[in-house]
Amino acid sequence: MNWLLDVNLILASRWTTHPNHPAAKAWIASVDNFYTTPITELGFVRISLSIAYRATWDETQETLEKLHAHPGHQLLADDVDGTHSPETVSKDTTDAHLVTLAKRHGLKLATLDETLLGKPWSAGVAENPLLSPKSASKNN
């Protein structure tokens, strides 16, 4: 299975202060292939620089470089325009866009967002890989 990482999964895998850090870091180490996009990377940078993490610009860049150096990482070009996402409320537009992008490329969206998992338009695409040992296996 190939995965597109949501912002919250990137945050959890990179920052030791995140409560899911050990599990997220281990999960990323266990998968053969995963993708990030400019939108998820910029979300990671934005939140990392906020009061929640207080990272410096250099720390965020170094952390992203380490993620990029993982042998399974690939950057996915965003080839979905704004007219292809499902109808949502304003706070769900980015999540809907990522679900649509993952679907287009035959990927699962790896997320820790329980609210997103409950959206009908994310069914079969968005998944919390830390809760499902089967989905984390390399051969799934």
Backbone as JSON, one array per atom type, in Angstrom:
{
  "sequence": "MNWLLDVNLILASRWTTHPNHPAAKAWIASVDNFYTTPITELGFVRISLSIAYRATWDETQETLEKLHAHPGHQLLADDVDGTHSPETVSKDTTDAHLVTLAKRHGLKLATLDETLLGKPWSAGVAENPLLSPKSASKNN",
  "N": [[0.84, -1.18, 0.0], [0.53, 2.22, -0.79], [0.99, 5.44, 0.58], [-0.32, 8.69, 1.23], [0.77, 11.25, 3.2], [-0.9, 12.98, 5.75], [-0.95, 16.26, 7.26], [-1.01, 16.07, 10.08], [0.03, 13.53, 10.57], [2.62, 13.79, 9.63], [3.57, 15.74, 11.44], [3.38, 14.25, 13.85], [5.22, 12.22, 13.36], [7.64, 13.55, 13.21], [8.13, 15.3, 15.41], [9.21, 14.97, 18.69], [7.74, 15.76, 20.87], [5.12, 15.32, 20.28], [2.24, 13.44, 21.13], [1.82, 11.02, 19.76], [4.25, 10.39, 18.69], [6.27, 8.17, 18.96], [4.86, 5.94, 17.86], [4.07, 6.91, 15.32], [6.53, 7.5, 14.11], [7.69, 4.93, 14.06], [5.83, 3.67, 12.4], [6.15, 5.02, 9.93], [8.76, 4.21, 9.39], [8.24, 1.6, 8.82], [6.86, 1.36, 6.43], [6.97, 0.87, 2.91], [6.6, 2.75, 0.83], [5.77, 6.17, 0.7], [4.13, 9.33, 0.37], [4.49, 12.89, 0.27], [3.07, 16.14, -0.14], [3.31, 19.44, -1.57], [1.35, 20.96, -0.22], [0.87, 19.54, 2.2], [3.39, 19.59, 3.31], [3.84, 22.35, 3.63], [1.8, 22.87, 5.46], [2.79, 21.42, 7.62], [5.11, 22.95, 8.15], [3.94, 25.44, 8.8], [2.43, 24.84, 11.16], [4.45, 23.81, 12.76], [6.0, 26.06, 13.23], [4.37, 27.46, 14.86], [2.97, 28.39, 18.09], [2.4, 25.96, 19.23], [4.47, 24.12, 18.7], [6.82, 25.6, 18.47], [9.08, 25.56, 16.82], [12.06, 26.44, 15.01], [12.7, 28.11, 11.87], [14.91, 26.92, 10.59], [15.01, 24.45, 11.93], [12.59, 23.28, 11.07], [13.08, 23.02, 8.34], [15.34, 21.34, 8.3], [14.2, 19.08, 9.44], [12.26, 18.38, 7.54], [13.99, 17.79, 5.43], [15.19, 15.47, 6.42], [12.98, 13.78, 6.42], [12.52, 13.67, 3.65], [14.8, 12.29, 2.93], [14.28, 9.72, 3.61], [14.15, 6.4, 2.4], [11.71, 5.55, 1.25], [10.27, 7.8, 0.61], [8.46, 10.04, -1.51], [7.82, 12.95, -3.41], [4.7, 14.15, -4.19], [3.27, 15.56, -6.95], [0.85, 18.09, -7.02], [-1.93, 17.64, -8.71], [-4.61, 18.21, -8.83], [-7.31, 20.23, -9.4], [-9.26, 22.92, -7.94], [-11.92, 22.4, -8.59], [-12.53, 19.75, -8.38], [-12.9, 18.62, -5.89], [-15.0, 17.18, -3.33], [-18.21, 18.54, -2.3], [-18.05, 20.56, 0.52], [-17.92, 21.93, 3.89], [-16.33, 25.04, 4.76], [-14.1, 24.6, 6.51], [-13.26, 22.07, 5.88], [-12.09, 21.98, 3.4], [-9.33, 21.65, 2.64], [-8.77, 19.06, 3.61], [-10.62, 17.59, 2.06], [-9.57, 18.08, -0.44], [-7.08, 16.76, -0.24], [-7.96, 14.12, 0.1], [-9.19, 13.73, -2.39], [-6.95, 14.0, -4.05], [-5.38, 11.83, -3.15], [-7.09, 9.71, -3.87], [-7.1, 9.99, -6.69], [-4.53, 9.14, -7.3], [-4.45, 6.55, -6.45], [-3.85, 6.11, -3.75], [-3.75, 5.73, -0.14], [-4.88, 7.98, 2.35], [-3.01, 8.85, 4.98], [-3.85, 9.61, 8.16], [-4.34, 11.2, 11.35], [-6.6, 12.35, 12.12], [-9.55, 12.08, 13.54], [-12.06, 13.19, 13.04], [-12.01, 13.68, 10.29], [-11.94, 11.04, 9.39], [-14.55, 10.29, 9.78], [-16.03, 11.49, 7.79], [-18.22, 11.17, 5.04], [-17.22, 11.4, 2.4], [-14.6, 10.68, 2.67], [-14.41, 8.03, 3.02], [-12.94, 4.84, 2.65], [-10.59, 5.9, 1.73], [-9.21, 7.75, 3.49], [-7.41, 6.94, 6.39], [-6.47, 5.91, 9.67], [-3.42, 4.87, 10.2], [-2.13, 4.08, 12.48], [-3.91, 2.83, 14.07], [-4.64, 0.54, 12.82], [-3.25, -2.4, 12.43], [-3.09, -4.12, 10.21], [-3.15, -2.41, 7.97], [-0.74, -1.19, 8.16], [1.14, -2.95, 7.38], [3.8, -3.97, 5.19], [3.14, -5.39, 2.95], [0.51, -5.08, 2.32]],
  "CA": [[0.0, 0.0, 0.0], [1.21, 3.5, -0.83], [0.31, 6.38, 1.45], [-0.12, 10.13, 1.23], [0.76, 11.66, 4.6], [-1.59, 14.19, 6.16], [-0.11, 17.13, 8.08], [-0.9, 15.6, 11.47], [0.91, 12.35, 10.61], [3.99, 14.31, 9.5], [3.91, 16.34, 12.74], [3.59, 13.19, 14.84], [6.43, 11.44, 13.05], [8.84, 14.37, 13.26], [8.38, 16.01, 16.67], [9.18, 14.08, 19.85], [6.75, 16.23, 21.83], [3.78, 14.88, 19.86], [1.9, 12.22, 21.88], [1.87, 9.84, 18.9], [5.55, 10.36, 18.02], [6.91, 6.85, 18.79], [4.08, 5.09, 16.94], [4.12, 7.46, 13.96], [7.9, 7.32, 13.6], [7.84, 3.5, 13.76], [4.99, 3.33, 11.25], [6.82, 5.51, 8.71], [9.92, 3.34, 9.15], [7.79, 0.27, 8.41], [6.22, 1.36, 5.11], [7.89, 0.93, 1.77], [6.41, 3.95, 0.02], [4.84, 7.19, 1.15], [4.22, 10.6, -0.35], [4.05, 14.16, 0.8], [2.76, 17.11, -1.18], [3.63, 20.79, -1.1], [0.34, 21.46, 0.73], [1.07, 18.93, 3.51], [4.67, 20.07, 3.85], [3.64, 23.72, 4.09], [1.01, 22.77, 6.69], [3.74, 21.01, 8.65], [5.95, 24.1, 8.48], [3.1, 26.45, 9.46], [2.09, 24.42, 12.53], [5.71, 23.67, 13.51], [6.46, 27.39, 13.61], [3.39, 28.06, 15.77], [3.19, 28.26, 19.53], [2.24, 24.56, 19.61], [5.76, 23.43, 18.61], [7.88, 26.6, 18.65], [10.28, 25.2, 16.04], [12.63, 27.51, 14.19], [12.68, 27.85, 10.43], [15.97, 25.96, 10.27], [14.6, 23.13, 12.43], [11.56, 22.7, 10.2], [13.71, 22.65, 7.07], [16.17, 20.16, 8.56], [13.29, 17.96, 9.7], [11.71, 17.97, 6.24], [15.07, 17.16, 4.66], [15.32, 14.1, 6.93], [11.84, 13.01, 5.89], [12.79, 13.47, 2.22], [15.9, 11.33, 2.78], [13.79, 8.35, 3.85], [14.15, 5.72, 1.09], [10.36, 5.37, 0.71], [9.59, 9.09, 0.38], [8.36, 10.68, -2.82], [7.0, 14.16, -3.43], [3.61, 14.0, -5.14], [2.81, 16.82, -7.53], [-0.59, 18.31, -6.82], [-2.53, 17.81, -10.03], [-6.06, 18.29, -8.67], [-7.72, 21.63, -9.25], [-10.3, 23.16, -6.95], [-13.26, 22.0, -9.01], [-12.69, 18.31, -8.3], [-13.12, 18.16, -4.53], [-16.42, 17.06, -2.99], [-18.78, 19.69, -1.61], [-17.75, 20.52, 1.95], [-17.92, 23.22, 4.58], [-15.03, 25.69, 4.53], [-12.98, 24.05, 7.29], [-12.89, 20.75, 5.35], [-11.66, 22.06, 2.0], [-8.0, 21.07, 2.44], [-8.91, 17.61, 3.78], [-11.3, 17.05, 0.88], [-8.61, 18.15, -1.54], [-6.1, 15.68, -0.06], [-8.67, 12.85, -0.18], [-9.34, 13.66, -3.85], [-5.61, 13.77, -4.6], [-5.02, 10.44, -2.84], [-7.93, 8.85, -4.73], [-6.63, 10.1, -8.08], [-3.27, 8.43, -7.46], [-4.54, 5.2, -5.89], [-3.19, 6.11, -2.45], [-4.51, 5.93, 1.09], [-4.47, 9.18, 3.07], [-2.67, 8.5, 6.36], [-4.24, 10.73, 9.0], [-4.7, 10.97, 12.75], [-7.78, 13.18, 12.3], [-10.75, 11.24, 13.69], [-13.18, 13.86, 12.39], [-11.89, 13.4, 8.86], [-12.29, 9.64, 9.15], [-16.01, 10.16, 9.81], [-16.67, 12.16, 6.65], [-18.59, 10.17, 4.02], [-16.39, 11.52, 1.2], [-13.25, 10.16, 2.91], [-14.52, 6.57, 3.21], [-12.14, 4.01, 1.78], [-9.34, 6.57, 1.36], [-8.54, 8.22, 4.71], [-7.27, 5.88, 7.38], [-5.47, 6.11, 10.71], [-2.61, 3.66, 10.12], [-1.65, 3.69, 13.8], [-4.97, 2.04, 14.7], [-4.92, -0.64, 12.01], [-2.0, -3.09, 12.14], [-3.1, -4.68, 8.86], [-2.83, -1.39, 6.97], [0.65, -0.78, 8.29], [2.08, -3.96, 6.87], [4.42, -3.61, 3.93], [2.62, -6.15, 1.82], [-0.94, -4.88, 2.2]],
  "C": [[0.88, 1.24, 0.0], [0.35, 4.55, -0.14], [0.66, 7.82, 1.12], [-0.24, 10.57, 2.68], [0.02, 12.98, 4.78], [-0.65, 14.99, 7.07], [0.07, 16.56, 9.48], [-0.03, 14.36, 11.59], [2.37, 12.78, 10.47], [4.43, 14.92, 10.84], [4.23, 15.27, 13.77], [4.89, 12.44, 14.6], [7.73, 12.23, 13.25], [9.15, 14.94, 14.63], [8.18, 15.09, 17.87], [8.17, 14.51, 20.89], [5.33, 15.83, 21.46], [3.45, 13.58, 20.58], [1.97, 10.93, 21.06], [3.23, 9.66, 18.23], [6.14, 8.95, 17.88], [6.18, 5.96, 17.77], [4.17, 5.6, 15.51], [5.5, 7.28, 13.33], [8.13, 5.86, 13.21], [7.02, 3.11, 12.54], [5.66, 3.78, 9.95], [8.03, 4.63, 8.38], [9.5, 1.99, 8.59], [7.19, 0.22, 7.0], [7.25, 1.51, 4.01], [7.82, 2.25, 1.02], [5.41, 4.9, 0.67], [5.15, 8.49, 0.43], [3.89, 11.76, 0.56], [3.74, 15.04, -0.39], [3.2, 18.48, -0.68], [2.62, 21.28, -0.05], [0.52, 20.83, 2.12], [2.39, 19.39, 4.14], [4.55, 21.5, 4.36], [2.78, 23.76, 5.35], [1.89, 22.36, 7.86], [4.6, 22.19, 9.1], [5.13, 25.13, 9.27], [2.82, 26.07, 10.92], [3.36, 24.27, 13.37], [6.23, 25.0, 14.0], [5.53, 28.06, 14.63], [3.76, 27.83, 17.23], [3.1, 26.79, 19.99], [3.57, 23.81, 19.63], [6.97, 24.34, 18.79], [9.19, 26.22, 17.94], [10.79, 26.44, 15.31], [12.5, 27.13, 12.72], [13.71, 26.78, 10.07], [15.61, 24.55, 10.76], [13.55, 22.48, 11.54], [12.16, 22.23, 8.88], [14.57, 21.4, 7.22], [15.31, 18.91, 8.75], [12.66, 17.46, 8.4], [12.77, 17.29, 5.38], [15.28, 15.72, 5.12], [14.18, 13.23, 6.45], [12.06, 12.7, 4.41], [13.88, 12.42, 1.99], [15.47, 9.89, 3.04], [13.67, 7.65, 2.5], [12.77, 5.54, 0.46], [9.65, 6.65, 0.35], [9.61, 9.5, -1.08], [7.49, 11.92, -2.67], [5.96, 13.99, -4.54], [3.2, 15.37, -5.65], [1.31, 16.92, -7.36], [-1.22, 18.62, -8.17], [-4.06, 17.81, -9.98], [-6.44, 19.76, -8.51], [-8.92, 21.72, -8.3], [-11.7, 22.74, -7.33], [-13.53, 20.51, -8.83], [-12.9, 17.77, -6.89], [-14.62, 18.05, -4.26], [-16.91, 18.32, -2.28], [-18.58, 19.53, -0.11], [-18.04, 21.88, 2.57], [-16.5, 23.77, 4.51], [-13.88, 25.06, 5.3], [-12.51, 22.69, 6.77], [-12.28, 20.8, 3.95], [-10.29, 21.42, 1.76], [-8.05, 19.56, 2.59], [-9.57, 16.98, 2.56], [-10.38, 17.04, -0.33], [-7.6, 17.0, -1.44], [-6.72, 14.3, -0.31], [-8.8, 12.67, -1.69], [-8.0, 13.37, -4.52], [-5.17, 12.32, -4.36], [-5.79, 9.47, -3.74], [-7.41, 8.82, -6.16], [-5.39, 9.26, -8.32], [-3.26, 7.04, -6.84], [-3.84, 5.05, -4.55], [-4.2, 6.12, -1.32], [-4.0, 7.22, 1.71], [-4.26, 8.79, 4.53], [-2.92, 9.73, 7.23], [-4.5, 10.29, 10.43], [-5.99, 11.7, 13.09], [-9.05, 12.32, 12.33], [-11.97, 11.87, 13.04], [-13.17, 13.6, 10.9], [-12.31, 11.97, 8.54], [-13.8, 9.41, 9.13], [-16.73, 10.81, 8.65], [-17.0, 11.14, 5.56], [-17.7, 10.22, 2.78], [-14.96, 11.03, 1.41], [-13.23, 8.63, 3.04], [-13.71, 5.82, 2.17], [-10.82, 4.63, 1.36], [-8.57, 7.0, 2.6], [-8.55, 7.11, 5.75], [-6.23, 6.29, 8.42], [-4.62, 4.84, 10.75], [-2.07, 3.2, 11.48], [-2.67, 2.83, 14.54], [-5.22, 0.72, 14.0], [-3.64, -1.36, 11.65], [-1.95, -3.68, 10.73], [-2.65, -3.66, 7.82], [-1.38, -0.96, 7.04], [1.62, -1.79, 7.71], [2.58, -3.56, 5.49], [3.74, -4.26, 2.75], [1.13, -5.98, 1.62], [-1.29, -4.19, 0.9]]
}
